[in-house]
Amino acid sequence: MALLQDKFEVNALLRSPHKERVQILIDNEFRAGTKKLDTLISNLISIVVYPVVSQNDAGRIYGITFVDNQTKCVFNGSDLGKEYSAKAILDRLDTRPEKSNLVIPTISSQAKSKRDSELAMSSLIPSSRKDSNILSGITGAHLDKSDVDSNLKKKKRKKKGKSL
């Protein structure tokens, strides 16, 4: 446990110069006159900082995480400072975010559970079935859930042994 704690402390020191870089990039976007969340996100993505907006099922934003692909560091908004938390970023913008055509990377409990269930199902489907599932979009053939269930329920047959 102490070894792990030491690693956390060392990594916190190593991340500090990169923290200032992300803060400066966000501040530059606000100085440039960015007024909408969609615009802020697309501008940061263009400079290789990917904001991930966390929102609940009702659409309320409760967190922003900044992934800096250039320096390979990830910061929660609040880790950067109080003025970079989700609430502070939204307050710095003129209006609250509205529904738009831009896809904002989000993390919601519903999306996460759907993704997890799809991954679980794909691991249960034999590889030949996965290929037919891909081809179903082209050919129009559909794979029923009953096909998957029947494959899962098949029992192994015992091989007859030869007696000498």
C-alpha positions, 0 to 999 in steps of 0.5 A: 500500500505504501509503494502504491501511495509513493507512485501516486505522489511521484506521478502527481509531481510529474503531471504538474507541468502538463496541468498548466498547459491544459489550463492555458489552452482552456483559458485561451479558448475563453479569451478567443470569445468561445461562448458555447459548450459545443464550440469549446469542445470542438476547439479543444479537440482540434488542439488534441485535448479531448473533453469528456462531459459527464452528465446524468440521465436527465441531461445535467452536466456534473463533470468534465474530464480533459484528456490531453493526448499530446502529453498523455495526461488526464485531468478532472476539471476540479483537479485543474482548479476550481475555475475549471470544474464543470460548474465553473466552465458552464458559468463562464459560458454565456448560455447553458448547453443546448441540444445540437447536432454536435456529438458531445462525448459523455459518460452516462450510466445508461450508455455504460450499461448498454455498452457492457451488455453488448460486449458480454453478448458479443463474447458469447456469440461464436466468431462465425455468428459475428461474421454473419451479424456483420453481413446481415446489414448487407444481405438483409438477413437477421440474427435472432436472439434464439439462435444465440440462445440455442448455441449456448444451450448445446451440450457437449457430446461425449465421445465414444471410446474404443475399447481394446 
